[in-house]
Amino acid sequence: MHNVDKFLRISLLLVSTFFGSQFGWTAETVESVSAIQQDAPDFMVNAQVNHGNQDYREGDEFRIRVVSERDAYLYVIYQQSDGSAYQVFPNAGQQNNRVKAKEVVTIPSADDQFRWRIAAPFGTETVKVIASETPIENLSSEQMKSKRFNVVSKDELERVTNKLVNKNAVESQESVPPNAEQPAQVSKTWAETEVKVTTYARNQELAASGAKRFAVYFGVSEYQFSKQAELFTEHNSNLSSPHRDAMILNEMMNHVGDIHESRVFVNEQATRANLESMVTQWLPQKSRPGDTVFIYFSGHGGQIPDDGGDEADKQDELLLPSDFIGLPECLGLLKQAEEGTITPENKALIPALRRIIQGVDSAEVAHHKLARQTGVTDDLFAHWLQSLAGREIVVILDVCHSGGYVTNEKSISDPDAISRNVPNRNHAPMPSDFLDQEVTRLKDIGQSNTCVLTASSTSELSLVRPDGNLSVMTHELIMALQLARGPMEIEQTYGVVAQRCAAFFASEEFKAMQKGNEELIQPHHPLLYKPTQQKVWMKP
């Protein structure tokens, strides 16, 4: 058995001396307000415009509504289609930009005689909203609020972006002196969001209208670094069904769900980057306000301590994409690097891993830092969903929050792993409450169009069917859609899925599956969280 804390310190030393890699500094030209991105928000800010479809004709009146989850200093930058950017809040008519939590700010204000009307240039334009717990120096000068529209130069935009998100702190494979300055930690005391609008000349034809439906599916059965993790956990973390879950549900929804366009990512394709790209780029670009989007994930889940104070259970929930790296995976990679058996592709990961766990001498803290960087927390996922403002959003999750591998389980306890002090995903069933509180938070700041269907409730394990082909909840969802003779709203779909799951768990097939593991293999209960009264159709 390895002493994990000792091996961690030795491994960090080996990485430092053997690879000699540090993080350098390179300049990056910033020309878009979209570069101002917060990847680890402690709180959220919401923005809405006064046209629900986000389309405006020349001469239309334009208003912005902003709500911050916390007391904050608000800044709103409007970037036109020609690239020119203007700070529109604070401004000459609204100079006090200190706002209370959940206070509604309208730009221009309701009692303001000034009217903002759309004019040339026309095209896709961006409203970027920043809420900061402390003033942003570059945007707070008297000059930056002396007019209704205050020019933000490219140089100023670059300085603001670099100050907020350290865009110039990028990974470098080149060696730098040992005493070189290290990139500063990115502050989490600010949040951001943006709204894309399309402006048209008075006689220009508008984009085609009519609600459409789009979907993305992610299924992870095979984890990229499962072999490295197995060096320390002695358990294979791979699963049997999630990749089929994603593919077959996609086929069914294309058949009965009137899906206009969909994308499927399984196993090595189901990476964190692809999940982020689909939610924050592909879906927003393909869909329009009024459309319905479906986001499905099947695979491992997990938990780490809440770092934002917003979770009732004091835990942040995680989705684990295929390229997830926790401490067992990291130690396996470091061990291979030490032994000279690491692949060139994996060797390139070592500098980033070193940065994440540098100075850490606790296995538990190291695991949490790695998990936050390579998994997808519910807080981060909720922030991504803000890119889909105005759409009806359906999130379907067939996960549980611990990991191990047994034929019929996505999760199992592993006391031996705990005793080895390796905080892996093979122990302690975790609650399945990914996104429930975050959806409520989004609703509280004005985005109430998200519903979540999960496979299991608190402290339950999500199971795979005895044949290993499909997860239980996903199988029953597919059957519910296939057998339905008419349209099905999501509440009706949930009711049928819950009944079918209950019938399966009362069957002899399930009892045979339980035999010898009754304490571990227990029925689980799907849950639906839907804060909106708007009808959402699984099968139109």
WOKA-V829607 format. One record per residue. N is the residue number from 1. RES is the residue in one small letter. SS is DSSP state (hx for helix, st for strand, lp for the rest). Layout:
n->N res->RES ss->SS
n->N res->RES ss->SS
This chain:
n->1 res->m ss->lp
n->2 res->h ss->lp
n->3 res->n ss->lp
n->4 res->v ss->hx
n->5 res->d ss->hx
n->6 res->k ss->hx
n->7 res->f ss->hx
n->8 res->l ss->hx
n->9 res->r ss->hx
n->10 res->i ss->hx
n->11 res->s ss->hx
n->12 res->l ss->hx
n->13 res->l ss->hx
n->14 res->l ss->hx
n->15 res->v ss->hx
n->16 res->s ss->hx
n->17 res->t ss->hx
n->18 res->f ss->hx
n->19 res->f ss->hx
n->20 res->g ss->lp
n->21 res->s ss->lp
n->22 res->q ss->lp
n->23 res->f ss->lp
n->24 res->g ss->lp
n->25 res->w ss->st
n->26 res->t ss->lp
n->27 res->a ss->lp
n->28 res->e ss->lp
n->29 res->t ss->lp
n->30 res->v ss->lp
n->31 res->e ss->lp
n->32 res->s ss->lp
n->33 res->v ss->hx
n->34 res->s ss->hx
n->35 res->a ss->hx
n->36 res->i ss->lp
n->37 res->q ss->lp
n->38 res->q ss->lp
n->39 res->d ss->lp
n->40 res->a ss->lp
n->41 res->p ss->lp
n->42 res->d ss->lp
n->43 res->f ss->lp
n->44 res->m ss->lp
n->45 res->v ss->st
n->46 res->n ss->st
n->47 res->a ss->st
n->48 res->q ss->st
n->49 res->v ss->st
n->50 res->n ss->lp
n->51 res->h ss->lp
n->52 res->g ss->lp
n->53 res->n ss->lp
n->54 res->q ss->lp
n->55 res->d ss->st
n->56 res->y ss->st
n->57 res->r ss->st
n->58 res->e ss->lp
n->59 res->g ss->lp
n->60 res->d ss->lp
n->61 res->e ss->st
n->62 res->f ss->lp
n->63 res->r ss->lp
n->64 res->i ss->st
n->65 res->r ss->st
n->66 res->v ss->st
n->67 res->v ss->st
n->68 res->s ss->st
n->69 res->e ss->lp
n->70 res->r ss->lp
n->71 res->d ss->lp
n->72 res->a ss->st
n->73 res->y ss->st
n->74 res->l ss->st
n->75 res->y ss->st
n->76 res->v ss->st
n->77 res->i ss->st
n->78 res->y ss->st
n->79 res->q ss->st
n->80 res->q ss->lp
n->81 res->s ss->lp
n->82 res->d ss->lp
n->83 res->g ss->lp
n->84 res->s ss->lp
n->85 res->a ss->st
n->86 res->y ss->st
n->87 res->q ss->st
n->88 res->v ss->st
n->89 res->f ss->st
n->90 res->p ss->lp
n->91 res->n ss->lp
n->92 res->a ss->lp
n->93 res->g ss->lp
n->94 res->q ss->lp
n->95 res->q ss->lp
n->96 res->n ss->lp
n->97 res->n ss->lp
n->98 res->r ss->st
n->99 res->v ss->st
n->100 res->k ss->lp
n->101 res->a ss->lp
n->102 res->k ss->lp
n->103 res->e ss->lp
n->104 res->v ss->st
n->105 res->v ss->st
n->106 res->t ss->st
n->107 res->i ss->st
n->108 res->p ss->lp
n->109 res->s ss->lp
n->110 res->a ss->lp
n->111 res->d ss->lp
n->112 res->d ss->lp
n->113 res->q ss->lp
n->114 res->f ss->lp
n->115 res->r ss->lp
n->116 res->w ss->lp
n->117 res->r ss->st
n->118 res->i ss->lp
n->119 res->a ss->lp
n->120 res->a ss->lp
n->121 res->p ss->lp
n->122 res->f ss->lp
n->123 res->g ss->st
n->124 res->t ss->st
n->125 res->e ss->st
n->126 res->t ss->st
n->127 res->v ss->st
n->128 res->k ss->st
n->129 res->v ss->st
n->130 res->i ss->st
n->131 res->a ss->st
n->132 res->s ss->st
n->133 res->e ss->lp
n->134 res->t ss->lp
n->135 res->p ss->lp
n->136 res->i ss->lp
n->137 res->e ss->hx
n->138 res->n ss->hx
n->139 res->l ss->hx
n->140 res->s ss->lp
n->141 res->s ss->lp
n->142 res->e ss->hx
n->143 res->q ss->hx
n->144 res->m ss->hx
n->145 res->k ss->hx
n->146 res->s ss->lp
n->147 res->k ss->lp
n->148 res->r ss->lp
n->149 res->f ss->lp
n->150 res->n ss->st
n->151 res->v ss->st
n->152 res->v ss->st
n->153 res->s ss->lp
n->154 res->k ss->hx
n->155 res->d ss->hx
n->156 res->e ss->hx
n->157 res->l ss->hx
n->158 res->e ss->hx
n->159 res->r ss->hx
n->160 res->v ss->hx
n->161 res->t ss->hx
n->162 res->n ss->hx
n->163 res->k ss->hx
n->164 res->l ss->hx
n->165 res->v ss->hx
n->166 res->n ss->lp
n->167 res->k ss->lp
n->168 res->n ss->lp
n->169 res->a ss->st
n->170 res->v ss->lp
n->171 res->e ss->lp
n->172 res->s ss->lp
n->173 res->q ss->lp
n->174 res->e ss->lp
n->175 res->s ss->lp
n->176 res->v ss->lp
n->177 res->p ss->lp
n->178 res->p ss->lp
n->179 res->n ss->lp
n->180 res->a ss->lp
n->181 res->e ss->lp
n->182 res->q ss->lp
n->183 res->p ss->lp
n->184 res->a ss->lp
n->185 res->q ss->lp
n->186 res->v ss->lp
n->187 res->s ss->lp
n->188 res->k ss->lp
n->189 res->t ss->lp
n->190 res->w ss->st
n->191 res->a ss->st
n->192 res->e ss->st
n->193 res->t ss->st
n->194 res->e ss->st
n->195 res->v ss->st
n->196 res->k ss->st
n->197 res->v ss->st
n->198 res->t ss->st
n->199 res->t ss->st
n->200 res->y ss->st
n->201 res->a ss->lp
n->202 res->r ss->lp
n->203 res->n ss->lp
n->204 res->q ss->lp
n->205 res->e ss->lp
n->206 res->l ss->lp
n->207 res->a ss->lp
n->208 res->a ss->lp
n->209 res->s ss->lp
n->210 res->g ss->lp
n->211 res->a ss->lp
n->212 res->k ss->lp
n->213 res->r ss->st
n->214 res->f ss->st
n->215 res->a ss->st
n->216 res->v ss->st
n->217 res->y ss->st
n->218 res->f ss->st
n->219 res->g ss->st
n->220 res->v ss->lp
n->221 res->s ss->lp
n->222 res->e ss->lp
n->223 res->y ss->lp
n->224 res->q ss->lp
n->225 res->f ss->lp
n->226 res->s ss->hx
n->227 res->k ss->hx
n->228 res->q ss->hx
n->229 res->a ss->hx
n->230 res->e ss->hx
n->231 res->l ss->hx
n->232 res->f ss->hx
n->233 res->t ss->hx
n->234 res->e ss->lp
n->235 res->h ss->lp
n->236 res->n ss->lp
n->237 res->s ss->lp
n->238 res->n ss->lp
n->239 res->l ss->lp
n->240 res->s ss->lp
n->241 res->s ss->lp
n->242 res->p ss->hx
n->243 res->h ss->hx
n->244 res->r ss->hx
n->245 res->d ss->hx
n->246 res->a ss->hx
n->247 res->m ss->hx
n->248 res->i ss->hx
n->249 res->l ss->hx
n->250 res->n ss->hx
n->251 res->e ss->hx
n->252 res->m ss->hx
n->253 res->m ss->hx
n->254 res->n ss->hx
n->255 res->h ss->hx
n->256 res->v ss->hx
n->257 res->g ss->lp
n->258 res->d ss->lp
n->259 res->i ss->lp
n->260 res->h ss->lp
n->261 res->e ss->st
n->262 res->s ss->st
n->263 res->r ss->st
n->264 res->v ss->st
n->265 res->f ss->st
n->266 res->v ss->st
n->267 res->n ss->hx
n->268 res->e ss->hx
n->269 res->q ss->hx
n->270 res->a ss->lp
n->271 res->t ss->lp
n->272 res->r ss->hx
n->273 res->a ss->hx
n->274 res->n ss->hx
n->275 res->l ss->hx
n->276 res->e ss->hx
n->277 res->s ss->hx
n->278 res->m ss->hx
n->279 res->v ss->hx
n->280 res->t ss->hx
n->281 res->q ss->hx
n->282 res->w ss->hx
n->283 res->l ss->hx
n->284 res->p ss->hx
n->285 res->q ss->hx
n->286 res->k ss->hx
n->287 res->s ss->lp
n->288 res->r ss->lp
n->289 res->p ss->lp
n->290 res->g ss->lp
n->291 res->d ss->lp
n->292 res->t ss->st
n->293 res->v ss->st
n->294 res->f ss->st
n->295 res->i ss->st
n->296 res->y ss->st
n->297 res->f ss->st
n->298 res->s ss->st
n->299 res->g ss->lp
n->300 res->h ss->lp
n->301 res->g ss->st
n->302 res->g ss->st
n->303 res->q ss->st
n->304 res->i ss->st
n->305 res->p ss->st
n->306 res->d ss->lp
n->307 res->d ss->lp
n->308 res->g ss->lp
n->309 res->g ss->lp
n->310 res->d ss->lp
n->311 res->e ss->lp
n->312 res->a ss->lp
n->313 res->d ss->lp
n->314 res->k ss->lp
n->315 res->q ss->st
n->316 res->d ss->st
n->317 res->e ss->st
n->318 res->l ss->st
n->319 res->l ss->st
n->320 res->l ss->lp
n->321 res->p ss->lp
n->322 res->s ss->lp
n->323 res->d ss->lp
n->324 res->f ss->lp
n->325 res->i ss->lp
n->326 res->g ss->lp
n->327 res->l ss->hx
n->328 res->p ss->hx
n->329 res->e ss->hx
n->330 res->c ss->hx
n->331 res->l ss->hx
n->332 res->g ss->hx
n->333 res->l ss->hx
n->334 res->l ss->hx
n->335 res->k ss->hx
n->336 res->q ss->hx
n->337 res->a ss->hx
n->338 res->e ss->hx
n->339 res->e ss->hx
n->340 res->g ss->lp
n->341 res->t ss->lp
n->342 res->i ss->lp
n->343 res->t ss->lp
n->344 res->p ss->hx
n->345 res->e ss->hx
n->346 res->n ss->hx
n->347 res->k ss->hx
n->348 res->a ss->lp
n->349 res->l ss->lp
n->350 res->i ss->hx
n->351 res->p ss->hx
n->352 res->a ss->hx
n->353 res->l ss->hx
n->354 res->r ss->hx
n->355 res->r ss->hx
n->356 res->i ss->hx
n->357 res->i ss->hx
n->358 res->q ss->lp
n->359 res->g ss->lp
n->360 res->v ss->lp
n->361 res->d ss->lp
n->362 res->s ss->lp
n->363 res->a ss->hx
n->364 res->e ss->hx
n->365 res->v ss->hx
n->366 res->a ss->hx
n->367 res->h ss->hx
n->368 res->h ss->hx
n->369 res->k ss->hx
n->370 res->l ss->hx
n->371 res->a ss->hx
n->372 res->r ss->hx
n->373 res->q ss->hx
n->374 res->t ss->hx
n->375 res->g ss->lp
n->376 res->v ss->st
n->377 res->t ss->st
n->378 res->d ss->hx
n->379 res->d ss->hx
n->380 res->l ss->hx
n->381 res->f ss->hx
n->382 res->a ss->hx
n->383 res->h ss->hx
n->384 res->w ss->hx
n->385 res->l ss->hx
n->386 res->q ss->hx
n->387 res->s ss->hx
n->388 res->l ss->hx
n->389 res->a ss->lp
n->390 res->g ss->lp
n->391 res->r ss->lp
n->392 res->e ss->st
n->393 res->i ss->st
n->394 res->v ss->st
n->395 res->v ss->st
n->396 res->i ss->st
n->397 res->l ss->st
n->398 res->d ss->st
n->399 res->v ss->lp
n->400 res->c ss->lp
n->401 res->h ss->lp
n->402 res->s ss->lp
n->403 res->g ss->lp
n->404 res->g ss->lp
n->405 res->y ss->lp
n->406 res->v ss->st
n->407 res->t ss->lp
n->408 res->n ss->lp
n->409 res->e ss->st
n->410 res->k ss->lp
n->411 res->s ss->lp
n->412 res->i ss->lp
n->413 res->s ss->lp
n->414 res->d ss->lp
n->415 res->p ss->hx
n->416 res->d ss->hx
n->417 res->a ss->hx
n->418 res->i ss->hx
n->419 res->s ss->hx
n->420 res->r ss->lp
n->421 res->n ss->lp
n->422 res->v ss->lp
n->423 res->p ss->lp
n->424 res->n ss->lp
n->425 res->r ss->lp
n->426 res->n ss->lp
n->427 res->h ss->lp
n->428 res->a ss->lp
n->429 res->p ss->lp
n->430 res->m ss->lp
n->431 res->p ss->lp
n->432 res->s ss->lp
n->433 res->d ss->lp
n->434 res->f ss->lp
n->435 res->l ss->lp
n->436 res->d ss->hx
n->437 res->q ss->hx
n->438 res->e ss->hx
n->439 res->v ss->hx
n->440 res->t ss->hx
n->441 res->r ss->hx
n->442 res->l ss->hx
n->443 res->k ss->hx
n->444 res->d ss->hx
n->445 res->i ss->lp
n->446 res->g ss->lp
n->447 res->q ss->lp
n->448 res->s ss->lp
n->449 res->n ss->lp
n->450 res->t ss->st
n->451 res->c ss->st
n->452 res->v ss->st
n->453 res->l ss->st
n->454 res->t ss->st
n->455 res->a ss->lp
n->456 res->s ss->lp
n->457 res->s ss->lp
n->458 res->t ss->lp
n->459 res->s ss->lp
n->460 res->e ss->lp
n->461 res->l ss->lp
n->462 res->s ss->lp
n->463 res->l ss->st
n->464 res->v ss->st
n->465 res->r ss->lp
n->466 res->p ss->lp
n->467 res->d ss->lp
n->468 res->g ss->lp
n->469 res->n ss->lp
n->470 res->l ss->lp
n->471 res->s ss->st
n->472 res->v ss->hx
n->473 res->m ss->hx
n->474 res->t ss->hx
n->475 res->h ss->hx
n->476 res->e ss->hx
n->477 res->l ss->hx
n->478 res->i ss->hx
n->479 res->m ss->hx
n->480 res->a ss->hx
n->481 res->l ss->hx
n->482 res->q ss->hx
n->483 res->l ss->hx
n->484 res->a ss->lp
n->485 res->r ss->lp
n->486 res->g ss->lp
n->487 res->p ss->lp
n->488 res->m ss->st
n->489 res->e ss->st
n->490 res->i ss->hx
n->491 res->e ss->hx
n->492 res->q ss->hx
n->493 res->t ss->hx
n->494 res->y ss->hx
n->495 res->g ss->hx
n->496 res->v ss->hx
n->497 res->v ss->hx
n->498 res->a ss->hx
n->499 res->q ss->hx
n->500 res->r ss->hx
n->501 res->c ss->hx
n->502 res->a ss->hx
n->503 res->a ss->hx
n->504 res->f ss->hx
n->505 res->f ss->hx
n->506 res->a ss->lp
n->507 res->s ss->lp
n->508 res->e ss->hx
n->509 res->e ss->hx
n->510 res->f ss->hx
n->511 res->k ss->hx
n->512 res->a ss->hx
n->513 res->m ss->hx
n->514 res->q ss->hx
n->515 res->k ss->lp
n->516 res->g ss->lp
n->517 res->n ss->lp
n->518 res->e ss->lp
n->519 res->e ss->lp
n->520 res->l ss->lp
n->521 res->i ss->lp
n->522 res->q ss->lp
n->523 res->p ss->lp
n->524 res->h ss->lp
n->525 res->h ss->lp
n->526 res->p ss->lp
n->527 res->l ss->st
n->528 res->l ss->st
n->529 res->y ss->st
n->530 res->k ss->st
n->531 res->p ss->lp
n->532 res->t ss->lp
n->533 res->q ss->lp
n->534 res->q ss->lp
n->535 res->k ss->lp
n->536 res->v ss->lp
n->537 res->w ss->st
n->538 res->m ss->st
n->539 res->k ss->st
n->540 res->p ss->lp
